[in-house]
Amino acid sequence: MRNQGHSWEETRDRISEEITTGRLAPDARLPSEPELCLLYGTRRHSLRKALAALVSEGKLRVEHGRGTFVERAPLLNYVIGSRTRFHENLMSQGLTASGETLAEMTIPASKRVASALGIEPEAKVFARSWRGFANDLPISIGWAYHDTTRFPDLPERRRELSSITKVYHSYGIIDYRRLRTTVFTRLASESEASMLMLRAGQSVLVVQKVDADLDGRPIGFSEAVWAGDRVQFTFETDQPTVLTTERDNDV
């Protein structure tokens, strides 16, 4: 019996996986149909059905007269104000927020960390590395630091409770605010690009922040690396305005 090739579902899943892992980069133009049929071992009818499904899922786009391109990931508008919460930011845009702990350790505070937390250099701090996701797509990785004297069993409470806000509540900190935010760009390292599913040499946004209790006393310092093509930051004033997300080709 003549080999009919891979089904359209198998072809769709293979192309989708290559988009997710970054092997097919955002805005990349797909090869011609005959080339794709050879590449994925499928017939033209199955290929067209797979491509149509990926277009409907928002993973591909068709530009008439030019070809089929990999769609860029939706741009997250991350709002930074006096009260900035990761889960609330994503939930307000209909996205599912999740995260994973990569490492936990107790270390001496560097001068930079100590200055941010208002403690002595070399004082012990809890350091936690994490990776954050929006709809299972990695968008950030980073480190957070807390004074062990003020938060003596923070790692245990962090594992028990679902958010840092609840952890702070357990220490009697009912509310907290963003004290300072610094944002700059640089090229992603090889490991950062791999963990964020970015292309080698792609830029990332680095966000350093200090949170403080309502008395203005620093309670946490963190530095996160964000996927620059998936996130834009909006800094709110006392009277926030509604902003839509922007892409490079809209400006």
C-alpha positions as a printed Julia matrix, in Angstrom:
251×3 Matrix{Float64}:
  0.0    0.0    0.0
  1.32   3.45  -0.89
  2.58   5.47   2.05
  0.18   8.36   2.67
  2.64  10.25   4.88
  2.02  11.8    8.27
 -1.52  12.88   9.13
 -2.42  16.56   9.29
 -2.65  16.33  13.09
  0.9   14.95  13.33
  2.14  17.62  10.94
  0.37  20.36  12.92
  1.88  19.12  16.18
  5.4   18.94  14.75
  5.26  22.48  13.37
  3.67  23.73  16.6
  6.48  22.17  18.65
  9.11  23.84  16.49
  7.41  27.2   17.02
  7.2   26.67  20.78
 10.85  25.63  21.1
 12.05  28.54  18.95
 13.4   26.43  16.08
 10.89  28.32  13.94
 11.53  31.9   15.04
  8.87  34.64  15.25
  8.33  36.38  11.88
 10.22  33.61  10.05
  8.85  32.81   6.58
  7.97  29.15   6.05
  9.41  27.3    3.02
  7.24  26.51   0.01
  4.57  23.82   0.19
  6.64  21.22  -1.73
  9.58  21.84   0.6
  7.37  21.56   3.69
  5.86  18.29   2.42
  9.34  16.81   2.08
 10.49  18.26   5.39
  7.55  16.89   7.41
  6.86  13.77   5.36
  3.27  14.6    4.52
  1.01  15.11   1.52
 -0.04  18.56   0.33
 -3.67  18.17   1.43
 -2.58  17.25   4.99
 -0.05  20.07   5.04
 -2.62  22.67   4.05
 -5.02  21.45   6.73
 -2.24  21.58   9.35
 -1.25  25.11   8.33
 -4.87  26.27   8.41
 -5.24  24.89  11.94
 -2.1   26.73  13.09
 -3.35  29.95  11.53
 -6.64  29.6   13.43
 -4.65  29.0   16.65
 -2.74  32.24  16.08
  0.64  30.52  15.63
  0.97  31.31  11.92
 -0.2   34.17   9.72
 -0.69  34.34   5.96
  0.44  37.46   4.12
 -1.05  37.32   0.63
  1.59  37.59  -2.06
  4.4   36.99   0.47
  3.8   33.63   2.11
  3.16  32.07   5.53
  4.99  33.42   8.57
  5.42  32.42  12.2
  3.29  34.74  14.32
  4.9   36.58  17.16
  3.77  35.64  20.66
  1.08  37.93  22.1
  2.6   40.99  23.73
  1.97  41.13  27.46
  1.38  44.61  28.85
  2.92  44.38  32.33
  1.76  47.27  34.48
  4.17  48.57  37.11
  2.68  50.83  39.75
  2.84  51.3   43.49
  1.26  47.85  43.85
  2.57  45.4   41.26
  1.56  41.75  41.44
  2.64  39.12  38.89
 -0.49  36.98  39.0
 -2.87  39.96  38.93
 -1.06  41.46  35.95
 -1.52  38.32  33.88
 -5.01  37.44  35.08
 -6.29  40.9   34.13
 -5.35  40.1   30.51
 -6.9   36.65  30.5
 -3.57  34.85  30.86
 -2.72  32.02  33.23
  0.24  32.84  35.47
  2.49  30.14  36.84
  6.05  29.74  38.02
  8.7   27.31  39.14
 11.52  27.54  41.66
 14.91  26.81  40.11
 17.15  27.16  43.17
 17.1   28.25  46.82
 20.06  29.08  49.03
 21.29  31.22  51.9
 24.2   33.46  50.89
 26.07  36.55  52.11
 24.55  39.72  50.68
 26.6   41.45  48.01
 27.04  45.21  48.31
 24.32  45.74  45.7
 21.82  43.45  47.43
 22.68  44.83  50.87
 22.2   48.41  49.7
 18.81  47.57  48.18
 17.6   45.86  51.36
 19.13  48.37  53.76
 21.27  45.77  55.55
 25.0   45.31  56.12
 27.12  43.76  53.36
 27.78  40.06  53.96
 24.6   39.78  56.09
 22.77  36.54  55.34
 19.97  36.63  52.78
 17.66  34.04  51.29
 18.19  33.86  47.53
 15.62  32.22  45.28
 15.81  31.74  41.53
 12.58  31.28  39.56
 11.07  31.13  36.09
  7.68  32.69  35.32
  5.2   31.59  32.66
  2.21  33.11  30.86
 -0.05  30.39  29.43
  2.89  27.96  29.81
  5.16  30.2   27.71
  8.28  31.3   29.64
  8.45  35.08  29.99
 10.88  35.74  32.85
 13.64  34.29  34.99
 15.27  35.93  37.96
 16.54  36.04  41.53
 14.83  37.39  44.66
 16.57  38.27  47.92
 15.21  38.61  51.47
 16.85  39.38  54.81
 17.05  36.19  56.92
 16.76  38.2   60.14
 13.42  39.7   59.21
 12.11  36.58  57.45
 13.72  33.69  59.38
 11.84  30.77  57.78
 10.82  32.33  54.46
 11.73  29.33  52.22
  9.42  27.04  54.19
  6.55  29.53  54.12
  7.16  30.21  50.42
  6.74  26.52  49.63
  3.63  26.28  51.8
  1.87  29.4   50.53
  0.98  30.16  46.93
  2.39  33.7   46.58
  4.88  36.1   48.09
  1.98  38.38  49.03
  0.58  35.64  51.28
  4.06  35.04  52.68
  4.32  38.71  53.63
  0.86  38.52  55.22
  2.1   35.66  57.41
  4.78  37.99  58.77
  2.23  40.71  59.53
  2.93  42.78  56.41
 -0.64  43.47  55.28
  0.37  45.48  52.22
  3.51  46.54  50.41
  4.48  48.84  47.57
  7.03  49.12  44.82
  9.74  51.44  46.14
 12.0   51.55  43.11
 12.19  50.03  39.61
 15.16  50.06  37.24
 14.79  48.77  33.66
 17.51  48.29  31.04
 18.26  46.05  28.08
 21.13  43.73  27.21
 21.77  40.64  25.13
 20.55  37.35  26.56
 23.16  34.89  27.74
 23.16  31.43  26.2
 21.42  29.92  29.25
 18.87  32.74  29.44
 18.01  32.35  25.75
 17.53  28.62  26.24
 15.3   29.0   29.32
 13.18  31.73  27.73
 13.03  30.03  24.31
 14.72  32.95  22.58
 17.04  33.07  19.61
 20.75  33.37  20.33
 21.78  37.01  20.6
 18.26  38.28  21.22
 17.75  41.2   23.61
 16.11  40.88  27.01
 14.65  43.41  29.42
 16.26  43.42  32.86
 14.05  44.68  35.68
 15.49  45.39  39.13
 12.98  46.23  41.83
 12.77  46.97  45.53
  9.53  46.37  47.44
  8.87  48.06  50.78
  6.3   47.9   53.55
  3.95  50.81  54.15
  6.55  52.43  56.43
  8.95  52.56  53.49
 11.27  49.88  54.83
 12.66  47.58  52.08
 11.43  43.99  52.36
 12.57  42.41  49.11
 14.94  42.97  46.19
 14.79  41.12  42.88
 16.34  41.17  39.44
 14.45  39.53  36.58
 15.21  38.97  32.92
 12.16  39.22  30.67
 11.65  38.04  27.08
 11.77  41.38  25.28
  9.61  40.33  22.33
  6.76  39.14  24.58
  6.48  41.91  27.16
  6.11  45.66  27.32
  6.09  47.59  30.58
  3.68  50.38  31.44
  4.51  52.56  34.44
  1.4   53.85  36.15
  1.08  57.25  37.78
 -1.49  58.09  40.46
 -4.06  58.44  37.69
 -3.62  55.38  35.45
 -4.65  55.5   31.84
 -5.7   52.65  29.57
 -2.97  51.75  27.08
 -2.98  49.18  24.31
  0.04  47.07  23.55
  2.35  48.17  20.75
  4.5   46.26  18.34
  7.57  47.55  16.54
  5.77  47.72  13.21
  2.98  49.84  14.75
  5.33  52.63  15.78
